[in-house]
Amino acid sequence: MALLTVSGSPHVQSNQTTKKIMWTVIIALLPALLVSIYYFGLDALMVTFTSVVFCVGFEWLIQKFILKTKTTIGDGSAIITGILLAFNLPANIPLWIVGIGALVAIGVAKMSYGGLGKNPFNPALVGRVFLFISFPSKVAMSEWPLPKPLFCSSVSDALTGPTPLLAMKNGQAVDLWNMFIGATGGSLGEVSAIALIIGGLIMLFRKVITWHIPVSFLTTAGVFALILWLINPNEFIHPAYQLLAGGMMLGAIFMATDMVTSPVTYKGQLLFGFGCGVLTIIFRSFGPMPEGVSFAILIMNAVTPLIDKAFKPKPFGY
């Protein structure tokens, strides 16, 4: 009798391999990484490198000595988690805090569920939210390094200021073009919309993601923000600024599209992106914090099993 090996769901036929997909995503992240290094200096590179090393190291240690399974660090998933975690942090954050975030992202959000393909929540976002709550004086969206050219002195000694979202909530003027190219304060990987869009196009071209979640996410957020702005432009932020500010582009293109934690079907992905967009604008407009992308995506991650069940395709011949 032949033995059948049954892997975890979902069962989708594709000529893509996990390794190919992960390294394509890493390549797609490079434009945003290069922009962050240019604007925030070598500290941005050090934070990213530290995050990646800790994520890869923790995954190897947990698989080797706790789970006692074959190590899978070569597939690139831990590297992506490290880069995305760094992209959600400021350039002047102490490196030991980065290590704690990596431990939570890999050890708690990923490996405690069995590793890649089994985690219900995006590991990088879990690590980011943990740091946000645990170290508010270091991570909260209050004072972030302002952009400095690569070859200037360390941004650790540079001026700091509010992110565009917080500045707009305080009634300060923000330049839309600087938000588009990345010449503004914020997390490493969220500041440059154009770099993130280029990365998204790379993934679309390589068929690593589809358009459904990013388009649904951004369209919903834009329309909802427009409605609020038309109702009271003095209180609510213009939709163009909402789309370019904070982690909107990073979340819609790289975080919400995580294959493991997002719905399988196209209809489910559209609903997932709709939920992320609505929740993000609600958190930003009515919550105590200027940002809300991370919490919106994590909430929709929790709803993903229900979405998959609701939009499950009918069996052939049913």
C-alpha positions in Angstrom: 0.0 0.0 0.0 1.4 3.4 -1.0 1.7 6.0 1.7 0.2 9.4 1.0 1.7 12.6 2.4 -0.9 15.2 3.1 0.4 18.8 3.7 -1.4 21.5 5.4 -4.1 23.5 3.6 -4.7 25.3 1.4 -3.9 23.0 -1.5 -3.1 25.1 -4.5 -1.3 23.8 -7.6 1.4 26.1 -8.8 4.8 25.9 -10.5 6.1 28.3 -7.9 8.2 27.1 -5.0 8.4 28.6 -1.5 12.0 29.5 -2.0 11.3 31.3 -5.4 8.4 33.2 -3.9 10.3 34.3 -0.8 13.4 35.5 -2.8 11.1 37.4 -5.2 9.6 39.2 -2.3 13.1 40.0 -0.9 14.1 41.5 -4.3 10.8 43.5 -4.3 11.7 44.9 -0.9 15.1 46.2 -2.1 13.9 49.5 -3.6 12.3 50.6 -0.3 15.4 49.4 1.6 17.7 51.4 -0.6 15.6 54.5 -0.2 15.6 54.1 3.6 19.4 53.8 3.6 19.7 56.9 1.5 17.4 59.0 3.7 18.3 57.6 7.1 21.9 56.7 6.7 23.8 53.6 7.7 21.7 53.3 10.8 18.9 52.0 8.6 21.1 49.4 7.2 22.3 48.4 10.7 18.7 48.0 12.0 17.7 45.9 9.0 20.8 43.7 9.2 20.3 43.2 13.0 16.6 42.3 12.5 17.4 39.8 9.8 20.2 38.2 11.7 18.1 37.8 14.8 15.1 36.4 12.9 17.1 33.9 11.0 19.1 32.9 14.2 16.0 32.5 16.3 14.3 30.4 13.7 17.3 28.1 13.4 17.7 27.7 17.1 14.0 26.9 17.7 13.9 24.4 14.9 17.2 22.8 15.9 16.9 22.5 19.6 13.2 22.9 20.5 11.2 21.5 17.6 14.0 19.2 16.6 13.0 19.4 12.9 14.8 20.1 9.7 15.9 23.8 9.6 14.3 25.8 6.8 16.1 29.1 7.0 17.2 28.7 3.4 13.7 29.3 2.1 14.0 33.1 2.9 10.9 33.5 5.0 12.8 34.5 8.1 14.7 37.0 6.1 11.5 38.6 4.9 10.2 38.7 8.4 13.4 40.4 9.5 13.2 43.0 6.7 9.5 43.8 7.3 10.0 44.1 11.0 12.8 46.6 10.4 10.7 48.5 8.0 8.2 49.1 10.8 10.9 50.6 13.1 12.7 53.9 13.3 16.4 54.2 12.3 17.5 55.3 15.8 15.9 52.4 17.8 18.3 50.5 20.1 19.4 47.3 18.5 18.6 45.2 21.6 14.9 46.2 21.2 15.1 45.0 17.6 16.3 41.6 18.9 13.3 41.4 21.2 10.9 42.2 18.4 12.6 39.4 16.3 12.1 36.9 19.1 8.4 37.7 19.4 7.9 37.7 15.6 9.7 34.3 15.0 9.3 32.6 18.4 5.8 33.6 19.3 4.0 34.5 16.0 5.5 31.9 13.7 7.3 28.9 15.3 4.9 28.4 18.2 2.3 27.5 15.6 4.6 25.1 13.8 6.5 27.4 11.3 5.8 28.7 7.9 2.4 28.0 6.5 0.8 27.5 9.9 0.9 30.9 11.5 -2.5 32.7 11.6 -1.0 36.2 12.0 1.7 38.1 10.1 4.9 37.6 12.2 6.5 41.0 11.5 3.3 42.8 12.5 3.0 40.9 15.7 6.6 41.8 16.5 6.0 45.4 15.6 2.8 45.7 17.7 4.6 44.0 20.7 7.3 46.6 20.6 4.8 49.4 20.1 3.0 48.4 23.3 6.1 47.4 25.3 8.5 50.3 24.6 6.3 53.4 23.9 9.1 55.8 24.6 11.2 54.2 21.9 8.7 52.9 19.3 5.5 54.9 19.6 4.7 57.2 16.7 5.8 60.4 18.4 9.3 61.5 17.5 11.2 59.9 14.6 14.5 60.7 12.9 14.1 63.1 10.1 15.7 62.2 6.7 19.4 62.8 6.3 21.6 62.0 3.3 23.6 58.7 3.4 27.0 60.2 3.9 26.1 62.6 6.7 26.6 61.9 10.4 24.5 59.2 12.1 20.8 59.8 12.3 21.0 58.8 15.9 22.2 62.3 16.5 19.9 63.9 14.0 16.8 66.0 14.6 13.6 64.1 15.2 10.0 65.1 14.5 6.5 63.7 14.1 5.5 61.4 11.3 3.3 63.0 8.6 0.2 61.4 10.1 0.8 62.9 13.5 1.8 66.2 12.0 -1.5 66.4 10.1 -3.5 65.5 13.1 -1.8 68.4 14.9 -2.7 70.8 12.1 0.8 71.0 10.6 1.5 71.2 6.9 3.0 68.2 5.1 4.5 68.1 1.7 2.7 65.5 -0.5 5.7 65.0 -2.9 8.1 64.3 0.0 5.7 61.6 1.2 5.7 60.1 -2.3 9.5 59.9 -2.6 10.3 59.3 1.0 11.9 62.5 2.2 9.9 62.5 5.5 10.1 61.1 9.0 8.7 57.7 9.8 9.6 54.0 9.9 12.4 52.8 7.6 10.2 51.1 5.0 7.1 53.1 5.0 8.3 56.5 4.0 8.7 56.1 0.2 5.4 55.3 -1.6 7.1 55.1 -5.0 9.7 52.5 -3.8 6.9 50.4 -2.3 4.8 50.6 -5.5 7.8 49.5 -7.6 8.2 46.5 -5.3 4.5 45.7 -5.6 4.8 45.8 -9.4 7.7 43.4 -9.3 5.6 40.9 -7.3 2.6 41.4 -9.6 4.8 40.8 -12.6 6.3 37.6 -11.1 2.8 36.5 -10.0 3.7 36.3 -6.4 0.7 38.4 -5.4 -2.5 39.4 -7.2 -4.1 42.9 -7.4 -7.1 42.1 -5.3 -5.9 42.9 -1.8 -3.8 46.0 -2.5 -6.4 47.5 -4.8 -9.3 46.7 -2.5 -7.3 47.9 0.6 -6.2 51.2 -1.0 -9.5 51.9 -2.8 -11.6 51.3 0.3 -9.4 53.4 2.5 -9.3 56.2 -0.1 -13.1 56.3 -0.6 -13.8 56.1 3.2 -11.3 58.8 3.9 -12.8 61.0 1.1 -16.3 60.6 2.6 -15.1 61.7 6.0 -13.1 64.6 4.5 -16.0 65.9 2.5 -18.1 65.8 5.7 -15.6 67.8 7.8 -12.3 68.8 6.0 -11.2 70.6 9.1 -11.2 67.4 11.2 -10.4 64.6 8.9 -7.3 64.1 6.7 -7.4 64.4 2.9 -7.5 61.0 1.3 -4.4 61.6 -0.8 -2.4 62.1 2.4 -4.1 59.1 4.0 -2.9 56.8 1.2 0.7 58.1 1.2 1.2 58.5 4.9 2.3 56.0 7.5 2.2 52.3 6.8 -0.7 52.3 4.3 1.4 51.4 1.2 3.7 49.0 3.1 0.7 47.3 4.7 -1.4 47.1 1.6 1.4 45.8 -0.7 3.6 43.7 1.5 1.8 42.9 4.8 -1.8 42.3 3.9 -0.8 40.1 0.8 1.0 37.5 3.0 -0.1 34.2 1.4 -0.3 32.4 4.7 -2.4 34.9 6.6 -4.7 36.2 3.8 -7.7 34.5 2.1 -7.2 32.1 -0.8 -10.0 33.0 -3.2 -10.2 36.3 -5.1 -13.6 37.2 -3.6 -12.2 36.5 -0.2 -9.2 38.7 -0.9 -11.4 41.6 -2.0 -13.3 41.3 1.2 -10.1 41.1 3.2 -8.7 44.3 1.6 -12.1 46.0 2.2 -12.0 45.2 5.9 -8.3 46.4 6.2 -9.2 49.7 4.5 -12.2 50.4 6.6 -10.5 49.5 9.9 -7.4 51.5 9.1 -9.4 54.7 8.5 -11.5 54.1 11.6 -8.4 53.7 13.8 -6.7 56.7 12.2 -9.7 59.0 12.3 -11.4 58.1 15.6 -8.7 56.2 17.6 -6.2 57.7 20.1 -3.2 56.8 17.8 -2.4 58.3 14.4 -1.7 54.9 12.8 -3.8 51.9 12.5 -2.6 49.7 9.6 -0.9 47.0 11.8 -4.0 46.5 14.0 -6.3 46.5 11.0 -4.4 43.7 9.2 -4.0 41.6 12.3 -7.7 41.8 13.0 -8.4 40.7 9.4 -5.8 37.9 9.8 -8.0 36.6 12.6 -11.1 36.7 10.3 -9.3 35.0 7.4 -10.5 31.4 8.3 -14.1 32.6 8.3 -13.6 34.4 4.9 -12.1 31.3 3.4 -15.0 29.2 4.7 -17.6 31.7 3.3 -16.0 31.8 -0.1 -14.9 28.2 -0.4 -15.3 27.1 -4.0 -17.8 24.3 -4.7 -16.3 20.9 -5.4 -16.0 19.8 -9.0 -19.3 18.2 -10.1 -21.2 19.4 -7.0 
